[in-house]
């Protein structure tokens, strides 16, 4: 199969909609030559066929851009209030002050905190997603310069 200029899944919804409209215009011009239209629009024959079928059955509305993916905030493990409480605790305290072992926060320790406070278990990746959402990034502790001349 020939290499495509772009993958349609990676385009924004608006760009995908434009490609679909172009497919419909070309199909109307060329009288249903799917292979030729696929080459012109730089997409697969299957995509041309599906788009053309949707257009014939439902018109322009059927090929319009639709918001994809899960709605923001749906199926979250933590509520907004829980998120705020954990976020506040990890920014104001260290793990030992929160009753956990260690002196620096890690994904694992934040997971332990969520489990201890709310009984909610989650994977390290999920906790990493929460930390990224809160704009909390891993940081290296500052190195202390030890003056060896004063050591005995």
MARLOGU-143361 format. One record per residue: residue number from 1; x, y, z negated of N, C-alpha, C in turn; residue in three letters. Coordinates in Angstrom, 3 decimals. Layout:
% residues N
DRENZA   n      n.X      n.Y      n.Z     ca.X     ca.Y     ca.Z      c.X      c.Y      c.Z res
DRENZA NUM        X        Y        Z        X        Y        Z        X        Y        Z ALA
...
***
This chain:
% residues 152
DRENZA   n      n.X      n.Y      n.Z     ca.X     ca.Y     ca.Z      c.X      c.Y      c.Z res
DRENZA   1    0.838   -1.187    0.000    0.000    0.000    0.000    0.880    1.246    0.000 UNK
DRENZA   2    0.443    2.233    0.682    1.187    3.473    0.836    1.165    4.291   -0.459 UNK
DRENZA   3    2.281    4.952   -0.741    2.408    5.804   -1.936    1.504    7.029   -1.794 UNK
DRENZA   4    0.751    7.347   -2.852   -0.138    8.496   -2.832    0.601    9.740   -3.307 UNK
DRENZA   5    0.152   10.887   -2.831    0.772   12.154   -3.228    0.563   12.401   -4.722 UNK
DRENZA   6   -0.636   12.069   -5.218   -0.927   12.249   -6.637   -1.910   11.176   -7.077 UNK
DRENZA   7   -1.923   10.921   -8.370   -2.892    9.977   -8.908   -4.095   10.776   -9.382 UNK
DRENZA   8   -5.263   10.410   -8.900   -6.461   11.182   -9.191   -6.786   11.213  -10.680 UNK
DRENZA   9   -6.463   10.135  -11.430   -6.765   10.100  -12.858   -5.988   11.163  -13.619 UNK
DRENZA  10   -4.848   11.563  -13.096   -3.998   12.529  -13.789   -4.370   13.974  -13.477 UNK
DRENZA  11   -5.305   14.167  -12.548   -5.745   15.524  -12.208   -6.791   15.988  -13.211 UNK
DRENZA  12   -6.934   17.294  -13.342   -7.974   17.848  -14.208   -9.337   17.547  -13.588 UNK
DRENZA  13  -10.373   17.693  -14.379  -11.730   17.420  -13.891  -12.070   18.316  -12.705 UNK
DRENZA  14  -11.636   19.568  -12.761  -11.922   20.506  -11.663  -11.199   20.078  -10.388 UNK
DRENZA  15   -9.941   19.666  -10.518   -9.179   19.220   -9.346   -9.778   17.942   -8.759 UNK
DRENZA  16  -10.222   17.036   -9.620  -10.870   15.814   -9.141  -12.138   16.148   -8.363 UNK
DRENZA  17  -12.882   17.114   -8.873  -14.111   17.533   -8.208  -13.815   18.103   -6.820 UNK
DRENZA  18  -12.740   18.878   -6.718  -12.349   19.450   -5.426  -11.982   18.345   -4.431 UNK
DRENZA  19  -11.276   17.326   -4.908  -10.910   16.203   -4.028  -12.167   15.496   -3.553 UNK
DRENZA  20  -13.133   15.293   -4.455  -14.385   14.626   -4.075  -15.144   15.437   -3.021 UNK
DRENZA  21  -15.181   16.750   -3.222  -15.869   17.609   -2.236  -15.176   17.536   -0.878 UNK
DRENZA  22  -13.852   17.501   -0.905  -13.092   17.377    0.342  -13.405   16.052    1.025 UNK
DRENZA  23  -13.513   14.985    0.230  -13.860   13.665    0.785  -15.211   13.731    1.477 UNK
DRENZA  24  -16.194   14.347    0.835  -17.540   14.439    1.419  -17.499   15.241    2.718 UNK
DRENZA  25  -16.803   16.387    2.729  -16.703   17.197    3.954  -16.076   16.386    5.088 UNK
DRENZA  26  -14.989   15.696    4.770  -14.287   14.911    5.805  -15.138   13.738    6.282 UNK
DRENZA  27  -15.867   13.099    5.369  -16.726   11.969    5.772  -17.839   12.456    6.703 UNK
DRENZA  28  -18.381   13.633    6.416  -19.429   14.186    7.284  -18.869   14.533    8.655 UNK
DRENZA  29  -17.637   15.064    8.686  -16.994   15.413    9.963  -16.667   14.184   10.784 UNK
DRENZA  30  -16.132   13.188   10.149  -15.584   12.030   10.858  -16.555   10.851   10.960 UNK
DRENZA  31  -17.754   11.005   10.471  -18.769    9.970   10.650  -18.478    8.666    9.934 UNK
DRENZA  32  -17.904    8.729    8.761  -17.736    7.523    7.957  -16.451    6.756    8.167 UNK
DRENZA  33  -15.434    7.350    8.728  -14.133    6.684    8.901  -13.349    6.759    7.583 UNK
DRENZA  34  -13.601    5.786    6.699  -13.041    5.854    5.338  -11.514    5.812    5.312 UNK
DRENZA  35  -10.917    5.017    6.155   -9.464    4.897    6.152   -8.818    6.228    6.550 UNK
DRENZA  36   -9.368    6.846    7.574   -8.846    8.134    8.051   -9.032    9.220    6.982 UNK
DRENZA  37  -10.194    9.239    6.342  -10.475   10.228    5.293   -9.553   10.005    4.101 UNK
DRENZA  38   -9.289    8.760    3.760   -8.389    8.447    2.645   -6.990    8.987    2.916 UNK
DRENZA  39   -6.535    8.865    4.142   -5.218    9.399    4.503   -5.206   10.928    4.432 UNK
DRENZA  40   -6.250   11.564    4.918   -6.337   13.028    4.901   -6.388   13.548    3.459 UNK
DRENZA  41   -7.189   12.898    2.636   -7.383   13.352    1.254   -6.333   12.785    0.291 UNK
DRENZA  42   -5.461   11.944    0.824   -4.380   11.333    0.046   -4.905   10.608   -1.187 UNK
DRENZA  43   -5.868    9.735   -0.949   -6.402    8.890   -2.015   -6.679    7.512   -1.428 UNK
DRENZA  44   -7.197    6.621   -2.233   -7.427    5.256   -1.758   -8.742    5.169   -0.977 UNK
DRENZA  45   -8.827    4.144   -0.147  -10.047    3.888    0.620  -11.188    3.616   -0.352 UNK
DRENZA  46  -10.892    2.885   -1.414  -11.914    2.542   -2.413  -12.493    3.804   -3.047 UNK
DRENZA  47  -11.634    4.783   -3.335  -12.119    6.029   -3.931  -13.021    6.775   -2.955 UNK
DRENZA  48  -12.649    6.777   -1.689  -13.482    7.422   -0.670  -14.842    6.732   -0.609 UNK
DRENZA  49  -14.843    5.402   -0.614  -16.101    4.651   -0.536  -17.005    4.939   -1.740 UNK
DRENZA  50  -16.415    4.928   -2.943  -17.199    5.175   -4.155  -17.756    6.595   -4.168 UNK
DRENZA  51  -16.929    7.562   -3.791  -17.364    8.957   -3.785  -18.481    9.162   -2.768 UNK
DRENZA  52  -18.333    8.596   -1.584  -19.335    8.740   -0.528  -20.661    8.110   -0.953 UNK
DRENZA  53  -20.584    6.949   -1.591  -21.792    6.260   -2.054  -22.504    7.108   -3.111 UNK
DRENZA  54  -21.736    7.637   -4.071  -22.336    8.478   -5.112  -22.995    9.710   -4.490 UNK
DRENZA  55  -22.334   10.304   -3.521  -22.860   11.501   -2.873  -24.171   11.195   -2.142 UNK
DRENZA  56  -24.212   10.085   -1.399  -25.429    9.729   -0.662  -26.587    9.441   -1.607 UNK
DRENZA  57  -26.278    8.828   -2.770  -27.341    8.461   -3.711  -27.800    9.631   -4.586 UNK
DRENZA  58  -26.878   10.546   -4.921  -27.241   11.582   -5.880  -26.881   12.999   -5.493 UNK
DRENZA  59  -26.313   13.178   -4.322  -25.968   14.515   -3.882  -24.743   15.089   -4.590 UNK
DRENZA  60  -24.622   16.395   -4.556  -23.462   17.089   -5.110  -23.356   16.866   -6.621 UNK
DRENZA  61  -24.501   16.800   -7.306  -24.482   16.572   -8.756  -23.783   15.266   -9.116 UNK
DRENZA  62  -23.931   14.255   -8.291  -23.368   12.936   -8.583  -21.844   12.923   -8.515 UNK
DRENZA  63  -21.253   13.840   -7.751  -19.793   13.862   -7.630  -19.162   15.005   -8.417 UNK
DRENZA  64  -19.980   15.749   -9.168  -19.476   16.880   -9.946  -18.562   16.397  -11.065 UNK
DRENZA  65  -17.683   17.283  -11.498  -16.753   16.966  -12.583  -17.538   16.730  -13.867 UNK
DRENZA  66  -17.142   15.709  -14.587  -17.779   15.399  -15.861  -16.711   15.367  -16.943 UNK
DRENZA  67  -17.069   15.819  -18.125  -16.121   15.793  -19.237  -15.898   14.338  -19.619 UNK
DRENZA  68  -14.627   13.971  -19.689  -14.266   12.584  -19.945  -13.740   12.431  -21.372 UNK
DRENZA  69  -13.734   11.206  -21.839  -13.124   10.903  -23.130  -14.077   11.067  -24.295 UNK
DRENZA  70  -13.555   10.708  -25.440  -14.331   10.756  -26.665  -14.448   12.203  -27.143 UNK
DRENZA  71  -15.608   12.611  -27.647  -15.763   13.970  -28.156  -14.802   14.241  -29.309 UNK
DRENZA  72  -14.324   15.466  -29.403  -13.382   15.847  -30.447  -14.040   15.682  -31.810 UNK
DRENZA  73  -13.328   15.035  -32.717  -13.812   14.877  -34.082  -14.661   13.647  -34.329 UNK
DRENZA  74  -15.034   12.941  -33.293  -15.853   11.749  -33.460  -14.937   10.564  -33.771 UNK
DRENZA  75  -15.379    9.705  -34.655  -14.652    8.507  -35.057  -13.344    8.822  -35.799 UNK
DRENZA  76  -13.273    9.958  -36.472  -12.095   10.277  -37.266  -12.176    9.514  -38.580 UNK
DRENZA  77  -11.042    9.097  -39.077  -11.005    8.375  -40.339  -11.245    9.306  -41.519 UNK
DRENZA  78  -10.711   10.525  -41.428  -10.827   11.489  -42.518  -11.838   12.575  -42.158 UNK
DRENZA  79  -12.575   13.042  -43.166  -13.465   14.185  -42.939  -12.617   15.456  -42.940 UNK
DRENZA  80  -13.198   16.550  -42.505  -12.464   17.832  -42.488  -11.997   18.205  -43.894 UNK
DRENZA  81  -12.848   17.974  -44.892  -12.497   18.309  -46.271  -11.324   17.462  -46.750 UNK
DRENZA  82  -11.372   16.166  -46.442  -10.279   15.269  -46.821   -8.982   15.684  -46.136 UNK
DRENZA  83   -9.086   16.036  -44.865   -7.902   16.494  -44.128   -7.284   17.703  -44.810 UNK
DRENZA  84   -8.121   18.677  -45.152   -7.617   19.897  -45.786   -6.956   19.599  -47.128 UNK
DRENZA  85   -7.567   18.712  -47.918   -7.000   18.374  -49.224   -5.639   17.693  -49.083 UNK
DRENZA  86   -5.539   16.753  -48.168   -4.264   16.057  -47.969   -3.226   17.024  -47.424 UNK
DRENZA  87   -3.613   17.817  -46.464   -2.692   18.790  -45.869   -2.151   19.740  -46.944 UNK
DRENZA  88   -3.039   20.216  -47.803   -2.627   21.120  -48.876   -1.684   20.405  -49.843 UNK
DRENZA  89   -2.002   19.175  -50.183   -1.175   18.437  -51.135    0.228   18.175  -50.596 UNK
DRENZA  90    0.343   17.811  -49.329    1.680   17.506  -48.803    2.497   18.758  -48.519 UNK
DRENZA  91    1.830   19.907  -48.388    2.601   21.132  -48.180    2.996   21.790  -49.499 UNK
DRENZA  92    2.264   21.506  -50.569    2.548   22.139  -51.856    3.310   21.255  -52.835 UNK
DRENZA  93    3.257   19.960  -52.653    3.891   19.038  -53.598    4.825   18.090  -52.870 UNK
DRENZA  94    5.696   17.443  -53.649    6.478   16.360  -53.061    5.826   15.046  -53.489 UNK
DRENZA  95    6.200   13.930  -52.881    5.520   12.665  -53.182    5.545   12.283  -54.666 UNK
DRENZA  96    6.659   12.550  -55.372    6.720   12.163  -56.784    5.716   12.970  -57.616 UNK
DRENZA  97    5.474   14.227  -57.246    4.478   15.037  -57.946    3.057   14.537  -57.661 UNK
DRENZA  98    2.880   13.874  -56.539    1.569   13.331  -56.177    1.379   11.909  -56.703 UNK
DRENZA  99    2.341   11.426  -57.477    2.219   10.097  -58.070    2.710    8.974  -57.175 UNK
DRENZA 100    3.489    9.298  -56.173    4.036    8.286  -55.264    5.554    8.241  -55.423 UNK
DRENZA 101    6.169    7.181  -54.912    7.623    7.094  -54.989    8.237    7.874  -53.832 UNK
DRENZA 102    9.385    8.484  -54.085   10.075    9.211  -53.034   10.068   10.705  -53.270 UNK
DRENZA 103   10.926   11.386  -52.516   11.059   12.833  -52.675   10.717   13.596  -51.398 UNK
DRENZA 104   10.644   12.898  -50.283   10.291   13.522  -49.009    9.080   12.814  -48.422 UNK
DRENZA 105    8.192   13.583  -47.825    6.995   13.011  -47.212    7.356   12.294  -45.916 UNK
DRENZA 106    6.741   11.151  -45.710    6.841   10.415  -44.448    5.423   10.011  -44.065 UNK
DRENZA 107    5.265    9.493  -42.863    3.934    9.031  -42.447    3.419    7.981  -43.413 UNK
DRENZA 108    4.326    7.081  -43.808    3.942    6.008  -44.729    3.454    6.541  -46.068 UNK
DRENZA 109    4.154    7.542  -46.604    3.744    8.105  -47.890    2.437    8.881  -47.775 UNK
DRENZA 110    2.232    9.560  -46.667    0.965   10.278  -46.477   -0.174    9.264  -46.341 UNK
DRENZA 111    0.097    8.139  -45.698   -0.898    7.052  -45.617   -1.247    6.544  -47.009 UNK
DRENZA 112   -0.208    6.350  -47.830   -0.430    5.890  -49.206   -1.278    6.895  -49.978 UNK
DRENZA 113   -1.019    8.165  -49.765   -1.794    9.215  -50.424   -3.264    9.129  -50.019 UNK
DRENZA 114   -3.527    8.974  -48.731   -4.909    8.864  -48.236   -5.593    7.637  -48.824 UNK
DRENZA 115   -4.846    6.544  -48.937   -5.425    5.321  -49.504   -5.698    5.496  -50.989 UNK
DRENZA 116   -4.758    6.127  -51.713   -4.928    6.321  -53.150   -6.092    7.273  -53.448 UNK
DRENZA 117   -6.203    8.361  -52.688   -7.240    9.366  -52.959   -8.623    8.953  -52.478 UNK
DRENZA 118   -8.679    8.352  -51.276   -9.980    8.116  -50.648  -10.255    6.652  -50.308 UNK
DRENZA 119   -9.279    5.786  -50.522   -9.471    4.372  -50.186   -9.498    4.118  -48.686 UNK
DRENZA 120   -8.917    5.033  -47.913   -8.946    4.918  -46.456   -7.596    4.405  -45.973 UNK
DRENZA 121   -7.635    3.283  -45.268   -6.403    2.727  -44.689   -6.343    3.112  -43.226 UNK
DRENZA 122   -5.139    3.455  -42.778   -4.959    3.775  -41.367   -3.543    3.415  -40.944 UNK
DRENZA 123   -3.343    3.263  -39.661   -2.026    2.898  -39.137   -1.079    4.092  -39.208 UNK
DRENZA 124    0.206    3.805  -39.109    1.208    4.868  -39.108    0.996    5.787  -37.904 UNK
DRENZA 125    0.612    5.211  -36.789    0.381    6.017  -35.585   -0.770    7.000  -35.790 UNK
DRENZA 126   -1.851    6.514  -36.406   -2.992    7.397  -36.670   -2.573    8.528  -37.591 UNK
DRENZA 127   -1.799    8.200  -38.620   -1.338    9.242  -39.534   -0.421   10.217  -38.787 UNK
DRENZA 128    0.401    9.692  -37.892    1.248   10.560  -37.075    0.414   11.513  -36.233 UNK
DRENZA 129   -0.714   11.026  -35.725   -1.619   11.883  -34.947   -2.207   12.991  -35.817 UNK
DRENZA 130   -2.592   12.633  -37.054   -3.103   13.652  -37.976   -2.028   14.692  -38.266 UNK
DRENZA 131   -0.813   14.249  -38.557    0.267   15.179  -38.872    0.553   16.107  -37.692 UNK
DRENZA 132    0.517   15.569  -36.479    0.726   16.400  -35.282   -0.416   17.403  -35.137 UNK
DRENZA 133   -1.636   16.971  -35.404   -2.806   17.852  -35.336   -2.672   18.997  -36.343 UNK
DRENZA 134   -2.105   18.693  -37.506   -1.906   19.709  -38.547   -0.648   20.535  -38.291 UNK
DRENZA 135    0.046   20.226  -37.212    1.294   20.897  -36.836    2.385   20.707  -37.895 UNK
DRENZA 136    2.422   19.521  -38.475    3.460   19.168  -39.438    4.398   18.211  -38.725 UNK
DRENZA 137    5.608   18.668  -38.500    6.600   17.904  -37.744    7.685   17.378  -38.673 UNK
DRENZA 138    8.328   16.274  -38.301    9.423   15.764  -39.131   10.571   16.767  -39.163 UNK
DRENZA 139   11.136   16.924  -40.321   12.268   17.830  -40.469   13.360   17.126  -41.260 UNK
DRENZA 140   14.579   17.385  -40.892   15.697   16.838  -41.653   15.942   17.738  -42.862 UNK
DRENZA 141   16.268   17.124  -43.996   16.604   17.959  -45.144   17.903   18.713  -44.874 UNK
DRENZA 142   18.000   19.915  -45.400   19.215   20.698  -45.204   20.357   20.026  -45.952 UNK
DRENZA 143   21.499   19.968  -45.289   22.660   19.344  -45.916   23.246   20.299  -46.944 UNK
DRENZA 144   23.578   19.734  -48.088   24.241   20.532  -49.110   25.736   20.461  -48.866 UNK
DRENZA 145   26.352   21.586  -48.916   27.807   21.617  -48.759   28.405   21.409  -50.134 UNK
DRENZA 146   29.165   20.379  -50.264   29.791   20.055  -51.547   31.229   20.512  -51.500 UNK
DRENZA 147   31.605   21.348  -52.443   32.969   21.845  -52.534   33.792   20.798  -53.266 UNK
DRENZA 148   34.601   20.051  -52.555   35.351   18.948  -53.142   36.539   19.423  -53.989 UNK
DRENZA 149   36.920   20.691  -53.866   38.055   21.172  -54.639   37.721   21.285  -56.127 UNK
DRENZA 150   36.441   21.413  -56.480   36.052   21.562  -57.875   35.676   20.231  -58.509 UNK
DRENZA 151   35.681   19.151  -57.719   35.333   17.849  -58.287   36.548   17.234  -58.978 UNK
DRENZA 152   36.288   16.498  -60.004   37.390   15.833  -60.718   37.334   14.343  -60.541 UNK
***
